[in-house]
Amino acid sequence: MNFEPRTILLKDGRNCILRPTHPNDSEQMIDYLKTTANETPYLLRYPDEVTYTLENEREILGQVLESRDSVMMVAVVDDVIAGNCAINGLGNKRKIRHRCSLAIALKKEFWNLGIGTAMISYTTTLAKQIGYEQMELEVVDENTRAAQLYEKCGFRENGRHVRALKYDDGVYRDELIMSKLL
């Protein structure tokens, strides 16, 4: 989905632009995905699992930009992709098309500047414009920082996926299921 960019003032005084991803972002997005996967164990992929080619990424970003029911947003600070946030419908069946999922990540150097809150707020506005009535996400149970952010943004815990993730060292982690009504 294409949408109007927004500029926000960060806690450190810099500006951040929240804008749609574009196929021209492909190279920087692949680097961003590898970086964030390396900086935290709470994302679904390991860095070596980021295997997109530039062509694949351009195609994905182009499809999302043209979509009417999905949003992919980047947060850009000093011409660097600091984070991204996406919403996607859970399906087109009538019983579930009122629901969307939220995914968000930030490079560690941009944590605690207000970007996550701003991205969730803006994607919530866009989700309502699309017609979604409920936004959902999953968060690793020990990722308390993220869970607190989601609660601040109106999400409430309503379930748990037991042993949802299995790390390479054999450790399992549960995921909390969170949602908010729009």
Salt bridges, closest charged atoms under 4 A:
ASP12 OD2 - ARG14 NE 2.80
ASP25 OD1 - ARG19 NH2 2.83
ASP78 OD2 - ARG14 NH1 3.18
GLU136 OE2 - ARG99 NE 2.44
ASP141 OD2 - ARG160 NH1 3.52
ASP141 OD1 - ARG173 NH2 2.68
GLU142 OE1 - ARG173 NH1 3.46
ASP174 OD2 - ARG160 NH1 2.93
